[in-house]
Amino acid sequence: MILKKPEYAWYAIYTKVNSEKKIYKNLQEQKIESYLPLRKSLRQWSDRKKWIEEPLFRCYLFVRVSYKEFFDVLSLPGVVCYISFGGKPQSIPDYQINNIKTLVRQDNIDITVSKEKLRPGYKAEVLVGPLKGLKGEIVEISGQYRILIRIETMGLGLHANISKDEVKILEPESGTDEEEGGYQYHSQVSTKRKFNNISVQ
C-alpha cells in the first residue's frame, strides 16, 4: 500500500479577539508551521509612551498544514474557523505569504491594511531598496503611488509608498491573464509610457 504524501499549503484562520499571540504560541508548541505578522505601534498611556508589537491583521493568522494537521488547528482554544468560500477553505499561494513577510520585516516602512476595493494597477517588481524582489501592483491612493499586495482570500490589501526609480513594470504573459495576481494589464509599451510620465513620490 502506497501512502499519499501530505501536501502542505498556507491557510488563513479566523480567531477570537486578542487570541492571536496565544494561538501562535500553541501552534509552535505543536510543531505546526504558522505565521503571525506583527507590527510595532506606539501606545500612549497617561504617564508614558511605549512601543508594542500587535498583529498586522486583527483576528487572523496563517498556518501551513496538510490533511494531517488540518483539524488539529481547529481544536486549539481561540480558533474559530478557516477562511472559506463556498464552504471550502481557501489556500493562499506561497508567494503571497512571502510578500507579506517582505513588507512586515521593514520597520521603517509604513504599511497600510485596507479592505477597500482598489482598481487593478500595473504589475511591478521592486528592483532596489529594502523591498527588493517584491512583486505587486502600482496604484494611486490619495495622490500618492504605492506598491499594493492583494490577499484575495481575506479580501484585504497591503500597500506602502514606493518610488518609480525602485521598480520596473512587468510584461504580462502573452495571451493570458496574470494568474499570479489575478488581474489584466495593458501592453508593456503603453504601461511603461504611462508610468514613466507619472511623478511618484
C-alpha positions as MATLAB code, in Angstrom:
seq = 'MILKKPEYAWYAIYTKVNSEKKIYKNLQEQKIESYLPLRKSLRQWSDRKKWIEEPLFRCYLFVRVSYKEFFDVLSLPGVVCYISFGGKPQSIPDYQINNIKTLVRQDNIDITVSKEKLRPGYKAEVLVGPLKGLKGEIVEISGQYRILIRIETMGLGLHANISKDEVKILEPESGTDEEEGGYQYHSQVSTKRKFNNISVQ';
ca = [
       0.000    0.000    0.000;
       1.389    3.374   -1.047;
       0.613    6.195    1.365;
      -0.166    9.542   -0.165;
       2.485   12.126    0.635;
       0.977   15.044    2.590;
       0.591   18.217    0.541;
       1.131   21.374    2.554;
      -0.453   24.747    1.859;
      -0.981   28.023    3.668;
      -4.395   28.909    5.047;
      -5.742   31.883    6.983;
      -7.574   31.138   10.206;
     -10.015   33.409   11.982;
      -9.532   33.779   15.725;
     -11.272   35.195   18.735;
     -10.372   38.778   19.625;
      -6.917   39.175   21.204;
      -6.171   35.443   20.869;
      -3.670   35.648   18.004;
      -0.455   35.519   20.039;
      -1.661   32.753   22.339;
      -2.763   30.616   19.389;
       0.552   31.249   17.637;
       2.405   30.034   20.723;
       0.239   26.898   20.888;
       0.881   26.197   17.213;
       4.626   26.439   17.761;
       4.407   24.061   20.703;
       2.598   21.558   18.482;
       5.233   21.964   15.731;
       2.664   23.301   13.268;
       4.181   25.825   10.875;
       2.495   29.174   11.337;
       2.993   32.870   10.719;
       1.686   35.802   12.732;
       2.603   39.126   11.083;
       3.333   41.752   13.728;
       3.943   45.476   13.543;
       5.172   47.973   16.088;
       2.736   50.550   17.411;
       3.373   53.435   19.796;
       0.848   53.356   22.623;
       0.126   56.381   24.800;
      -0.721   55.962   28.470;
      -1.392   58.748   30.953;
       2.159   58.603   32.307;
       4.238   57.136   29.480;
       4.578   56.014   25.882;
       5.593   52.510   24.865;
       6.260   50.633   21.629;
       4.350   47.372   21.433;
       4.017   44.623   18.841;
       0.491   43.923   17.689;
      -0.973   41.692   14.949;
      -0.977   43.247   11.499;
      -4.316   41.540   10.807;
      -6.709   41.609   13.730;
      -8.217   38.153   14.433;
      -6.195   36.431   11.703;
      -3.060   34.347   11.440;
      -1.658   31.859    8.941;
      -0.917   28.130    9.156;
       0.808   25.806    6.712;
      -0.807   22.395    7.055;
      -1.717   19.191    5.250;
      -4.670   16.907    5.888;
      -2.729   15.521    8.863;
      -2.752   18.765   10.875;
      -5.827   20.413    9.384;
      -8.289   19.548   12.153;
      -5.679   19.816   14.918;
      -5.641   23.564   14.275;
      -9.404   23.827   14.745;
      -9.158   22.146   18.132;
      -6.955   24.884   19.600;
      -8.624   27.303   22.049;
      -9.427   30.611   20.377;
      -9.505   29.302   16.794;
     -12.873   29.982   15.178;
     -12.541   28.654   11.626;
     -10.561   28.574    8.395;
     -11.294   31.363    5.940;
     -13.556   29.746    3.361;
     -15.543   30.466    0.221;
     -18.481   28.338   -0.748;
     -17.899   26.249    2.347;
     -14.385   25.269    1.259;
     -11.211   26.540    2.981;
      -9.147   28.572    0.536;
      -5.394   28.064    0.348;
      -3.018   31.009   -0.012;
      -0.127   30.859   -2.530;
       3.370   30.792   -1.051;
       4.325   33.980   -2.900;
       1.634   35.954   -1.060;
       2.954   34.855    2.331;
       6.495   35.744    1.203;
       5.263   39.173    0.056;
       3.715   39.815    3.460;
       6.946   38.782    5.186;
       8.981   41.104    2.944;
       6.780   44.072    3.806;
       6.466   43.385    7.519;
      10.173   42.914    8.214;
      10.854   46.551    7.228;
      10.496   48.635   10.387;
      10.937   51.956    8.576;
       8.137   51.404    6.033;
       4.602   52.494    6.831;
       2.244   49.663    5.846;
      -1.492   50.173    5.463;
      -4.022   47.336    5.677;
      -7.094   48.073    3.600;
     -10.421   46.431    2.762;
     -11.017   48.998    0.031;
     -11.707   47.550   -3.427;
      -8.885   49.196   -5.358;
      -8.824   49.180   -9.148;
      -6.190   46.916  -10.731;
      -2.862   48.648  -11.120;
       0.236   47.994  -13.194;
       2.106   44.884  -12.168;
       5.607   45.753  -10.997;
       8.672   44.358   -9.278;
      10.840   46.254   -6.798;
      14.460   46.268   -8.010;
      16.328   48.052   -5.221;
      15.935   49.041   -1.604;
      14.548   47.106    1.361;
      11.621   45.720   -0.671;
      13.833   44.328   -3.453;
      12.211   41.319   -5.119;
       8.686   42.209   -4.025;
       6.084   41.901   -6.777;
       2.783   43.724   -6.645;
       0.772   46.475   -8.287;
       1.391   50.184   -8.608;
      -1.777   52.036   -7.583;
      -2.630   55.643   -6.784;
      -4.075   56.302   -3.336;
      -4.780   59.836   -2.114;
      -2.476   61.314   -4.722;
       0.449   59.030   -3.893;
       1.694   55.966   -5.725;
       2.067   52.831   -3.668;
       3.042   49.197   -4.098;
      -0.027   47.046   -3.432;
      -0.128   43.403   -2.348;
      -3.566   41.823   -2.592;
      -4.609   38.916   -0.364;
      -7.698   37.784   -2.225;
      -8.554   35.003    0.215;
      -9.026   37.525    3.016;
     -10.412   40.361    0.917;
      -7.550   42.592    2.099;
      -4.671   44.552    0.623;
      -1.351   45.817    1.966;
       0.231   48.906    0.463;
       3.223   51.146    1.064;
       4.826   54.145   -0.634;
       7.257   53.390   -3.441;
       9.483   55.404   -5.777;
       9.295   54.758   -9.517;
      13.100   54.604   -9.519;
      12.873   51.441   -7.409;
      10.516   49.441   -9.628;
      10.067   48.122  -13.125;
       6.767   47.398  -14.843;
       6.388   43.723  -15.714;
       5.125   42.383  -19.005;
       2.022   40.168  -18.720;
       2.180   36.671  -20.133;
       1.186   36.580  -23.784;
      -2.485   35.810  -24.324;
      -3.257   35.165  -20.652;
      -4.421   36.998  -17.584;
      -1.884   37.299  -14.818;
      -2.510   34.117  -12.871;
      -0.289   35.175  -10.027;
      -2.165   38.362   -9.286;
      -5.473   37.654  -10.954;
      -5.619   40.929  -12.898;
      -5.455   42.053  -16.508;
      -2.887   44.583  -17.631;
      -2.265   46.772  -20.654;
       0.596   46.120  -23.040;
       4.157   46.573  -21.868;
       4.720   49.589  -24.103;
       1.630   51.562  -23.066;
       2.131   50.640  -19.420;
       5.738   51.871  -19.351;
       4.836   55.047  -21.226;
       2.085   55.946  -18.775;
       4.032   55.017  -15.664;
       7.161   56.874  -16.739;
       5.090   60.039  -17.108;
       3.910   59.780  -13.512;
       5.796   61.593  -10.786;
       5.914   59.034   -7.992;
       6.658   60.330   -4.507;
];
